[in-house]
Amino acid sequence: MTRTLMALALLAGAFTAPLQAQDKDFVVIVNAFNPFVTIRADDLSRIFLKKSGTWSNGQAAQPVDHPEGSNLRRRFTARVLNRDTGSVKSYWQQQVFSGRAVPPPALDSDAAVLEFVRLHPYAVGYVSASTALTSEVRVIAVVR
């Protein structure tokens, strides 16, 4: 019985585990004002694809991206959005053409993303894991 309970606990943990070592090349950041400390990967994906425009507390989410050709964006897109950048580009072309939505702003550097998140209380972005963060932003854990 104990082994069964342990196996179930381990299995349940697999569904809420943070992104692992392979994802240490980027961190997801929010404004220090933002009360959330974790976000599910599928919820983060919905925010970045603007399928959901709000955080779970009803506040408007403001995602910010990196340039289309950047390696960091490719890794984030693959690991969080579970897509490749080409399919995301196609998705946004359809959204814009139909008048439904425009993509998140794409800023040209970690510093620019950091500044955007610092200035907007409910912004969310991602930066290289080696980026020095200020006290005005913090890492939010992304769980599966």
SVG drawing of the C-alpha trace seen along z (x, -y; Angstrom):
<svg xmlns="http://www.w3.org/2000/svg" viewBox="-12 -52 37 54">
<polyline fill="none" stroke="black" stroke-width="0.4" points="0.0,0.0 2.8,-2.4 4.5,-1.8 1.3,-2.5 0.8,-5.8 4.4,-6.8 4.0,-6.0 0.8,-8.1 2.5,-11.0 5.5,-10.8 3.1,-10.6 1.1,-13.6 4.4,-15.5 5.2,-14.9 2.2,-17.0 3.2,-19.9 7.0,-19.8 8.7,-23.0 10.4,-23.2 13.6,-21.2 17.4,-21.7 16.9,-21.8 15.0,-25.0 17.7,-26.8 18.6,-28.9 15.6,-31.1 13.5,-32.2 10.0,-33.6 9.7,-36.9 6.9,-39.1 6.7,-42.4 7.4,-42.1 3.9,-43.6 2.3,-40.5 1.0,-38.2 1.5,-35.0 4.5,-32.7 3.7,-29.9 1.9,-29.5 0.9,-26.4 2.7,-26.1 -0.6,-25.9 -1.9,-29.0 1.3,-30.8 0.9,-29.6 -2.7,-30.9 -1.4,-34.3 1.4,-34.5 -1.0,-33.4 -3.6,-35.8 -6.2,-33.1 -6.5,-34.4 -6.0,-38.1 -6.1,-37.9 -4.4,-36.4 -6.6,-34.2 -7.4,-37.2 -8.9,-39.0 -6.0,-41.5 -5.0,-42.1 -1.9,-40.1 0.7,-41.9 3.0,-39.3 6.3,-40.5 8.3,-38.5 11.8,-38.4 12.5,-39.0 11.2,-36.3 14.6,-35.0 16.2,-34.8 17.4,-31.5 15.8,-32.4 12.4,-32.8 12.8,-29.5 13.5,-27.7 10.7,-29.4 8.2,-28.8 9.2,-25.1 9.2,-24.4 6.3,-26.6 4.0,-27.1 4.8,-23.5 5.1,-24.9 7.8,-26.0 8.3,-29.7 7.0,-29.1 3.6,-27.8 3.4,-30.7 4.1,-33.2 1.3,-31.6 -1.0,-31.7 -0.4,-35.5 -0.8,-36.2 -4.3,-34.6 -5.1,-36.4 -4.1,-39.8 -5.8,-39.2 -9.1,-38.3 -8.8,-41.3 -8.9,-39.1 -5.6,-40.0 -2.1,-41.3 1.0,-39.5 2.8,-40.6 5.5,-43.3 8.8,-41.8 11.7,-43.6 15.2,-43.3 17.1,-42.4 16.8,-41.0 17.3,-44.5 14.3,-45.8 12.1,-42.9 13.3,-43.4 12.4,-47.1 9.0,-46.4 8.1,-44.0 9.5,-46.4 7.2,-49.2 4.0,-47.1 2.5,-45.4 0.9,-42.5 3.5,-42.0 5.1,-38.6 8.2,-37.9 11.2,-35.7 14.9,-36.5 18.2,-34.5 18.8,-32.7 22.1,-34.6 20.3,-38.0 20.8,-39.9 17.3,-40.8 16.4,-43.9 14.3,-43.8 11.4,-45.2 11.0,-41.9 11.1,-38.3 11.1,-34.8 7.8,-33.0 7.9,-29.2 6.3,-27.5 4.8,-24.1 3.5,-21.4"/>
</svg>
